[in-house]
Amino acid sequence: MSTASAAARTPLGPVAVVTVSGLVVTLVAASLAGVLAPLVLDDPGPVVRWALPLARVVSDLSSAVTLGLLILAAFLVPERHTTERRIQASRLAAVTGVIWFVSAGLGVFLTFASLAGLGLSDPELGQQFLTFVWSLEVTRVLSISTAVALVVTAGALLARTRPAYAWLAALALGGIVIVALTGHSAGSASHEDAVNSLGVHLIGVTVWVGGLLAIALMRPRIGQDLGATVSRYSVLAGWSYAAVAVTGLQQAVIRLGSFSGISSAYGAMIVAKTAIIVVLGILGWQQRRRVIASIGRAGNGFARLILLELGLMAAAMGLGAVLGRTPPPVPDSEQSPSAVLAITGFPDPGPMQAADWFTAWRPNWLMVAIAVLAVALYAVGVVRLQRRGDAWPVHRTILWTLGWIVFIWATSGAPDIWGRVLFSVHMVMHMIVAMVVPLLLVPAAPLTLALRALPSRSDRTWGPREVILQVVHSRALKVLANPVVAATLFFGSLAAFYWSPLFELALTTHSGHLLMLAHFFITGYLFTWVLIGIDPGPPKWSPAMLLLILFATISFHAFFGVALTGTKFVLAPGFFEQINLPWGPQLLADQERAGEIAWGFGEAPTLILAILVARQWFSRDRQETVRLDRQADRDDDAALRAYNARLGRLGDQTKNDGTKESD
């Protein structure tokens, strides 16, 4: 089916409700908040002021439905004899993707005009836009998001397979989340919390709104599978609602500062948006349970529920678009921030005392939430196994919990607080996240637990269990799980990170810091999993080869530490020289200490890894011996008798050959 015909058969009711509700609420809220009023200085004109929030809400809604349609195609709609419905959803995603791309691109242009204070008729606007659009962080981030929209649109037009839809959904989600870097956050002491919560908030909103709108648009084509599709969507909606509610509350606390902030225009919109979210929660909890159960008999009731929820969701997104342009009661930054606060987003922690290693605490709520969620899901899996009578080793649960506790300490305790300003403490954080935490998590076998606890789907769609199986048996993992590749990524990337601009980028930007943590954790987990992992995956190498690779890579790690210790120039000088800590050590001395930590820290984890690999080696030999003994008992040592018979034949042949030669 062509893209045009797919669009022609799309129900117009949900589109009309979402468009009208979103645009009307945006205009009303923008007017009441004063966003549309002329600026005292550098006013870009009424067209820019009015068009910018409208372009933003259209971009938000179209990106959400594009993501929702791709999620629908990849994970929600049961697959029958053909994949026609998936292709139809993908083609419809291409249509909405075009709207996303155009509105996002228009938003970039209007945002630049607003920042530059130039009207659309100003002859200098075009030239300045081409010259400076990449120089400004806000327009640079929005440009990246627009480029992602273009790639997703082209991919949705060409995709034919479920994996392609899944990858496009992940890419679309990344293009949406990156917009969090442009919100009210830069320069404040709550910078990371604000960006993190806004990013999670965007994920929840887009999955929630986009999924429901995708179901509404595809409802005539889903047919008899509507109940199963809505039921699966409801699981995503529940998680999304929790994410939206929690992060919305966190955003309100950060931006309002106190109850007095509610009286401001920003506070009034927060209250209105909160009320909408509460109403949506009530609708989803009380009504959808009844509607899903009778979806085949009460199609009109379900349709009315969808339209009501979509109208409220679009209104909430319209309020969100205006909130992004409304000054909050709590300003984004201090009047005269210190160099440390201006660069890192956190105040100067001051000299570090010995007790601070155990008592200092500055929670990174994103990392804490990830750890708590990981432990909670693991516990749910264990309980599910126990309820059906299956056992799960207690020590694995203890290791999993302890590993995430250590992770929280490394990312919210002293290693993170002073690791933002001291190279030596940063290296401690690096070693803990990359070496200690995986050493605790990998033996807990989380994938094995998930595969045993999660239900499987019988209609050839991808649920969580099927996604895990696709990953562990994928070609990409076969390459990454090659011990040589895993070792290269683990230790070889050290030099690429620290002796390149990436180190300074991780110290000065929030996105760089998150990517650094993700890299440390993933490469460390992968390397440890290759050596001692018991989860399903590609075939493992022999223990002897694994020990050889382990000792070779730890030698490279020691060489890295020695090289760092002997380096006579400061790494990341643009950061360390600029913050200029009055209480800090000499930069080269602290860098030398970091090299010593990198050199010596890996000895204990390496020894433990070597012991565990050797233990698996002995265990494998013992299991093979037991297997051979049982086989011998079953077949009366047939293998040994066959071997002896072969030796006898060889002996007879040798004797006959000798007799012939003597004759």
N, C-alpha and C positions, 0 to 999 in steps of 0.2 A: 504493500500500500504506500502511495506517495505521501510526502509531507503535507501537501495541500489537501488531499482527501482526508487525511487523519485530522487535520484542523477543522475541516468542514463538518465532520461528524461529532465534534466536541460540544457537550452541553454548554450553553451560554449563560445559564443561571448562575453557577458558581463564579464564573469570570466577572459577570456584572456586579454581583454582590461584593466581591473582594475589591474590585476596582473602585466602585462608588464609595464604599465604606472607608477604604484606605485614603483616598484622595480628599474626601470631605473632612474626615477627622484631622488629616494633616493640615488642611487650610485653616480650619477653625482653631486648632491648637496653636498653629504658628501665629495666627492673628492675636490670640489672647496672650501669648508669651512675648509678643513684641518682636518676633523674628523677622516679620515682613516690614517693619518700620525702617525708614531711611537711616543710614549710619551718619554720625556726625562727621567723621573723617573717612575719606576714600570710599564713598558709597558706590557700589557697582551698578546701581540702577534697579528699578523695580522688576525688570524682567528676570535678572539674576536672582534677586531676593525671593521672588515667587516661584521660579522654576526649580531652584535648587532642592528644597524639601520635597517637591513633587517628584523630581527625578530620583531622589533617594528612595522614596517609598515604592516607586515602580520597580526600581532595581532590586530592592529587598524582596518584594513579592514575587517577581519573575525568577530571581535566583532560588527562592525557596521552592517554587513549584518545579523548576528544572531539577533540583536535587531530589524532590519527592518523587518525580516520575522515574528517575534513574534508580532510586531505592526500590520503588514498586517493581520495576522490571527485573532487578537483580535478586531481590530477597522476599518479596511479599506475594506476588501473584502465582498461584499454583500452575504448574506447566502441564499442559495436556498433550495431544498428539502433535501439535505444531507450536511454534514459538511466535505466532502471529501477534498475539497480544503484547508480548515483550517488544517486538519491533514497532508496533503502533505507539507504545509508551515512549520508546526512544525517539521516534519521529516527532511526537508531540513535544518532547523535551528539546528537540532542535528548534522548534518554533518558539517556545518560551525562552530558549537560550539566546535567540536573536534579540528578543526584547530586553533580556538581561544585558547583553553586550552593548546594545545601543544606549540604553538608559544609564548604564555604568559609565560608558565613554562620555556621554553628555554630562554626567555628574562630575567627572574629572575636569572637564573644561569649565563648568560653572564654578566648581570649587576654586580653581585657579583664578578665575575672574574675581571671585569674592575676596580671596586673599590679596590679590594685586590691587583691588579697588578700581577695576577697569570695567566699563560698560561694554556690552556686546558690540556696540557701534564704534568703539574706540579703535583707531587704526593700529595702535601698538599691541593690541591684545594677542593677535595671532602670532606675531614674531616673538613676543615675550613668552607665550605659552610653549612654543617649540624650543625656546632656549632654556627655560627654567623649570619645565614641568617635572623633570627627573631630579632636580636639585632640592625641591621641597619634599620633606618626608611624607606629608599628607597626600600630595598628588602622586608621589612615587608609589606609595602603597596602593592607592586607588587604581593606578595604571596597571599594576601587577594583577590586581583582582579583575580588571577589565580584560587583560590578556588571557587569564584563566577562563573567563566566560567565553571568549572566542574559541579556545581550544576545546572546551567542553561541548560547545555547540557543533563544531565540526566533527568531533568524535561521536556525538549522539546521532548525527546524520549518517555516519558510516558504520557504526557498531552493529554487530549481529549476534554476539555471544554474551552469555551471562557474565563471564569474567570481565569483559570489556565494559559492561554496564557498571559493575562493581568498582572498577578502577576509575571510571568517569565520575561516579558518585563521590569517591574519596577525593578526587581532584576538585570537584565542585565545592565540596565542604571546605577544603583548604582555601580556595579563593574567597569563600564567604568569611571564614574565621579571620583571615588576615586583616580585614577591615577593622577589627578590634584595636589595631595599632593606631587608628586615627581618632579614637574617642577622647573623652575628657580624662587624660591620664598623664601626659608627659610632664616631667619635672616635679611631680609631687612625691611626698614620702610614701604614698600609697600607690605608686605607679604600677608595680607588678601585680598587686592584688586587683587593682582596677582593670588592667588589661586582661589578666587571667579570667576574672569573673565575667567580663564582657565577652571574651572569646567563648567561654562555656555557654553563656547566655545566648549568643548567636547560634551556636550549635543546636541548643534545645529549641529555640524559636523556629529555625528553618526546617528542622526535621519534623517538628510538630505541625506547623502550618503547611509546609510543603507536602507532607505525606497525606494529610487530609484533603488538600486541594487536588492532589494527584488522583486519589480515589474518586473524588467527585467528578473529575474530568474523564476518567476511564471507566466509570460505573457501567455504562451501557455495554462495554466490551468485556468486562469481567464476568458478568452474567451469574451463573450458578455458584461461582467461587467467591462471591462477594463476602459471604460470612467468614470464610477462612482468611481472606485478605484483610478484612477489617479487624478480625481478632488478632492477627499478627501485628497490624499497625498499632493496635491499642497497647501492646507491650512497649513499642517504641514511644508512643505518646505518653505513657506513664513515666518512663525514664526522662523524657524531654520535659514534662511538666515539673518534675522534681528539680531538674537542673535550672529551669527558668525561675521557679519560685525561690530557690536558695540563692542563686546568683543575683536575682533582682533585689532581694533583701540586702545582700552584701553591697550592691551598687548604691542602694538608697542610704545605707549607713555611711559609706565613704563620702558620698556627694552632699548629703544633707547635713551631716555633722551633728545635728541635734534636732529635737522636735520643732524648734522654732523655724527650721528650714522648710517645714511643710507649708508655711504661709507664703512662700515665694512661688513664682510661676513654675519653676522647676519642680518644687515640691507638690504643687497641685497636679501636675501631669503624672508624677510618681504615684500619687494617690489614685488618680483615675486609672492608670495602667494596672495598679495592684488590684483594684476592684474588678477589672475585666478578667484578670488572671484567676481571681477567686471564683467568679461566676463560671468561667470555663472549667475550673476544677470540679465544681458542683455538677455541672452538666455532664462532664465526662464520667464522674463517679456514680451518679444516681440514675441517669437516663441510659447511657450507652450499654450498661449491663443488660437492661431489658431489651433494648433495640437489637443488640447483636444476637441475642437468643432467638428473636423472632424476625430476623432480617428478611427472610424470604416471604413472610406473611405481611410485613408492615413496611413495605418499601417507601411509601410516602412519608411515614414517620421518620425513617432514617434520613430521607432527603431533606426534610425540614430541619432536622437536627444538624445536619452538615451545613446547611445554609446559615443557620443561626450561629454556629461556632465559627464558621469562616468570616462572617461579618464582624464578630467580636475580635477574632484574631487579626484581621486587617486593620481594625481600629487601633489595636494595641501596637501593631507595627507602625502605623502612622504616628502615634504618640512617640514611639522610639525614634523615628526619623527626626522629629522636632526636638526631642531631648538632646540629640547629638549636636544641635546648633544653639541650645539655650544655656547660658552661663549658670552653673550650679552655685548654691550658697557657699560651698567650700571651694575656694579658688584652686586652680590646677597646680599652682606652684607658689613657693614663698617669694616674698619681694626680693630678698637678697640671699639666695641659697648658697651654701658652702660648695666648694669644688667637688667634694665627695658626693653630696646630695645631687648636685646638678648632673654629674656624670653617671653615677650608679643608681640613682633613685632612692638611696638610703642615706641616713645621717651617718656621720663619722662615728664608729663604735668606740673609739678611744683605745688606749693601750690594753692589751689582752693579759689577763691574770690566769694563773693555773686553774683556779676553780671555775673559770668561764667555760672550760671544756665540757663541764657537766651541768652548769647552771644557766648559761646564756640561752635565750630562746627568742627567736623571731620567726613565727610560723609562716611558712610559705603555704598558703591555703590550698593551692592547686596540688602541690606534692603531698600534702597531708590527705587531701581528699582522694587522690589516686591510691595511696597506701591503704587508707581505711576501706575503700571500695574493694581493693584486691583481697584484703583479709576477709571482708564480709562475704564476698562471693565464694571464696575458698571454703569458708565455714558452711555456707549454704550447700555447697557440693558435698561436703563430708556428711552433713546431716541427712541429705537426700540418700546417700549410699547406706547409711546406718538404718534409716527407716525401712529400706527394702531388704535388710539383712546382710548387706555386704560390709566387709571390714575395710578400714583404711588406717595405715600405721600412724600412731600418735606422733611419732618423732617428726614426720613430714609436716604435720600441722604446726608443730612448735618451730621448726626451721623456717617455714613460710612466714609465720608471724614475726619471728625475731628478725628476719631479713628486712621486712618492711619497717620495723621499728628503727633499725639501723639506718635505713634509707631516710626516714623522717629526720633523724638526728643529723645526718649529713647535709640535708637540704634545708633544715630549719633551725639547726643549732649552731654551735661555734664554728664548725667547718664552713658553713655558708656565710655567716655574719662577717667573720674576719677574712674568709676566702675571697670576698669581694674587693678587698684592698691590699691583701698580703699574698704574694706569690707562694710562699711556703705553706700557708694554711689552705690556699686554693689547691695545692698539690695533695694535701691530706684528703680534702673532699673528693678529688679526682680518684685517688686510690681506693677510697671506701666505696664509692658508687660503682667503679669499674671492676674491682677485685673482691671486696669483702661481701657486698650485697649479693652478687650472683652466686658466690660460693654457698650462701645460705638458701637461696631461692631455687636453684637448679635441682638439688636433691629432693625438693618437695614435690616434684613431678606434677606441676599444675595442669599440663595438657592431658596427661593420663587421667587425672581426676575429672577434668571437664568432659572428656570423651565418654567416661563412664557415667557421669551424672546428668549430662544434657540429653534431652529426648532427640530422637532422629526423625527426619521428615520422610514420608513415603511418596511424595508427589514430585520428586526431582527438583525441588527448590532448595535454596541455601538458607538454613538456619544457622545459629551459632556453631553447632556441632559440625555441620557440613563445611562451614568456612574454615574451621580449624583443620579438618581433614584435607581440604584443598591446599592450605598453606604448608602443612607438614609433608605433603607429597608433591609439592610444586617443583618445577625445574629450577626456579630461582633459589629455593632453599637448598637444593642439591649442590648448587654452586657455592652458596654462602657457607654451608655446613662442611665443605671440604676443609679439613684441618689446616691446610696451608693457607687457604683464603681467609679463614677465621683468624688465624694467628697474624696474618698480615694486616687485617683490619684492626685487630686489637692493639698490637704494639707498633706496627708500621705507621699508623695514623698519628702517633704521638708527635713525631717530627713534623709531619704535615700540619699539625694543629699549632704547636707552640712556636715553630720557626716560620710562621706565615701570619698575614693579617687576621686570620681567623681567631687567634688568641685575643687580640685587642677588640675584635668585634664582639666576642663573647663577654668581655668585661664591660663594654660600654653600651650594649643594646640588650633589651629584654628578649627579643626573638633569638639573638645569638646565644644568650645564656641558656634558653630552653633547648635549642638545638644541640648545644654542647652537652648538656645533661643527658639528652636522649641518645646521643652518640656514645658517650661513656657507658651508659647503662646497657644499650643494645649490643654493642661490640663485646663488652665484658660478659654479658649473659651468653651470647653466641659462642664465644671461645670456651667458656666453662661448660656449656651444654655439649659441645663437641667432644670434650674430654671425659666428662663423668655423667652426662645426661642419661636418664632412663626413659624419657618420653619418646613416643614414636617419632620417626623421622628417617632420613636417608641412612643407608647401611654405615656402620661405624668401622673405622680402621682398626687394625690390630693394636692391642695395648702397647706393644713394643714400639710401634711407629708413633703412637700418641705420646709416649714418654719422650721419645726423641724430639718431637716437635715442641713439647712443653719446655724441655731444657734449652732448646735452640732459641725459642722466643724469649725466655727469661734472660738469656744471655744478651739478646738485643735490648731488652728492657734495661738491663744493667748498663749497657753501653750508652743508652739514652741518658740515664742518670749521670754517668761520668761526663758525658759531653755537655750536659746542662750545667754541671758543677764547674766545668772549666771555661764556660762561655764568658768572654770579657766585655760583652756589650749587653745592655739591658733589652730584654724582650718586651714587646708591647710598650715602647717608650712613650708613645702618645698618651697612654693611660697613666702609668705609674709616675712619670715625671710631672704630669699635670695635676694629679691629686695632691702630691707633695705633702705627705703626712708629717706633721710636726713631731709626732711621737714615734714614727716608724723607724725601722732599721735602715741601714744603707741598702740601696736597691740591689747592688751586685751581691752583697752578703746574704740578703734574703733569697735572691735567686739561687745562690750556691746552696743554701739550706734546702730549697725546693728540690734541687738535683739530688741531694743526699737522701731526702725522703723518698723520691722516686726510685733511687738505687736500692735502698734498704727495705722499703715497705713491702716489696713483692716477695721477700724470702719466705715468710710464714705462709701466705696463701699458696705459693708455689709448692712448698713442702707438703701442705695438706692435699693439694691437687695430685701430686706425685703418689702420695700414699693411697688416695682413693682410686687412681688409675691402676696401681699395682694390686689393690684389693680386688678390683673388678677382674683383673687378669687372673688372679688365683681363683676367684669364684667361678670364672668361666671355665678354667681347666678342671676344677672340681666337678662342676655340673656336667662337663663332657665325659669325665671318668665315670660318674654315676650313670649317665645315659648309656655308655658302652657296656657297663656291668649289667644293667637291666636288659640290654639287647642280647648279651651273651646268655643270660638266664633263660630268655625266651626261646632262643634258637640253638641252645646247647653248644654255645661257642662256635657257631658256624664260621664266623670270620677268622678265628684262630686256626680252626681246622683247615680252612681253605688256604690260609697263609702257609701252614706247614706242608700241605700238599704241594703247593707251588714250589716251596724250597726243595721238596723231594724230587719233583720233576726236573728242576734245575740241576740237582746233584746227579741224577741219572743221565741227563744230557751231557754233563761234563765228563762223567765216567766213560760214556760211549765215545765221545770225541777223543778222549785219551787213548782208548783201545784202538781206534782206527789209525791214529798217528803211529802207534807202535808197530802195527801190521805193515 
